[in-house]
Amino acid sequence: MNLRIVDALPTTEDVLQRLDAARVEEGAKQEKQAARATAEKKALVERLSAPSEVSDEEGIRRALVTIERAVKNCPTEVQLYRFPHELCTNNGRAINQQELGWDISALSLNASPAGPEIEGNDAVQ
């Protein structure tokens, strides 16, 4: 039996079909990954939007302790609250760069201009 290389190679049609199938599979993977990321972000926003288990008095006490410690140590800034940068539309760049309108970049999944509502006692950790 004499096998020629030309006969062993797949046809252009076969190669294009394989490429299309691979693209469809990759697109499906990316869609699943995007859906998973969206679901995780939504769950995080819901968790952060839920009322804190810390009372107002405890939150104020914690803030005062942090502020008093800062006064003693003389830093130029104090962090009272933090959140994942993924909650911002630009991953927090506008906040870090102190750009005008940075508060608009902290939009929730519902695209509320004010972002997720955070109770006063939630802002203290």
C-alpha positions in Angstrom: 0.0 0.0 0.0 1.4 3.3 -1.1 0.2 6.2 1.2 0.7 9.7 -0.2 1.1 12.6 2.1 -1.6 14.5 0.3 -4.1 11.8 1.0 -3.2 11.7 4.7 -3.7 15.5 5.2 -7.1 16.7 6.3 -9.1 18.7 3.7 -9.5 22.4 4.1 -13.2 21.8 4.9 -12.2 19.4 7.8 -9.7 21.9 9.2 -12.2 24.8 9.0 -14.9 22.6 10.8 -12.4 21.7 13.5 -11.5 25.4 13.9 -15.1 26.4 14.1 -15.8 23.7 16.7 -12.8 24.9 18.8 -14.0 28.5 18.6 -17.5 27.5 19.7 -16.1 25.5 22.6 -13.8 28.3 23.7 -16.8 30.8 23.4 -18.9 28.5 25.6 -16.0 28.3 28.2 -15.7 32.1 28.3 -19.5 32.5 28.7 -19.5 30.0 31.6 -16.5 31.8 33.2 -18.2 35.2 32.7 -21.5 33.9 34.2 -19.6 32.5 37.2 -17.8 35.8 37.8 -21.0 37.7 37.5 -22.7 35.4 40.0 -19.7 35.7 42.4 -19.8 39.5 42.1 -23.6 39.6 42.7 -23.2 37.4 45.8 -20.5 39.6 47.1 -22.6 42.8 46.6 -25.5 41.1 48.3 -23.3 40.1 51.2 -21.8 43.6 51.6 -25.3 45.2 51.2 -26.7 43.1 54.1 -26.9 44.7 57.5 -23.8 44.2 59.6 -23.9 42.2 62.8 -22.0 45.0 64.4 -24.2 47.5 66.4 -23.9 51.2 65.7 -22.3 51.7 69.1 -19.7 49.0 68.4 -19.0 50.5 65.0 -18.5 53.9 66.4 -16.3 52.5 69.2 -14.1 50.7 66.7 -13.8 53.8 64.5 -12.8 55.9 67.6 -10.2 53.3 68.6 -8.7 53.4 65.1 -8.8 57.2 65.0 -7.2 57.5 68.4 -4.4 55.0 67.4 -3.8 57.1 64.3 -3.5 60.3 66.3 -0.9 58.7 68.5 1.1 57.2 65.6 0.8 60.4 63.4 0.0 58.8 60.0 -1.3 61.0 57.2 -4.2 58.7 56.5 -6.4 56.0 58.1 -8.3 53.2 56.5 -11.7 52.6 58.1 -13.3 50.4 55.5 -12.1 48.4 52.4 -13.9 46.5 49.7 -12.8 44.4 46.7 -11.7 46.4 43.7 -13.8 44.1 41.5 -16.9 46.0 42.7 -15.8 49.1 40.8 -16.4 49.4 37.1 -12.7 50.2 36.5 -11.2 48.0 39.2 -10.7 50.9 41.6 -8.4 52.9 39.3 -10.4 56.1 39.6 -10.3 55.9 43.4 -6.5 55.2 43.5 -5.8 58.0 41.1 -8.2 60.3 43.0 -10.0 61.1 39.7 -13.0 63.4 39.6 -16.2 61.3 39.7 -14.5 58.3 41.4 -17.7 57.6 43.3 -19.4 56.8 40.0 -16.9 54.0 39.3 -18.1 52.2 42.4 -21.3 51.0 40.7 -23.1 47.9 41.9 -24.5 45.3 39.5 -27.7 47.2 39.4 -25.9 50.2 38.0 -27.1 52.4 40.8 -25.2 55.8 40.6 -24.6 55.7 44.3 -23.3 52.1 44.3 -24.3 49.6 46.9 -25.9 51.1 50.0 -23.6 50.7 53.1 -25.0 51.4 56.5 -22.9 53.5 58.9 -22.0 50.6 61.1 -20.9 48.5 58.0 -18.3 51.0 57.1 -16.2 50.3 60.2 -14.0 47.2 60.5 
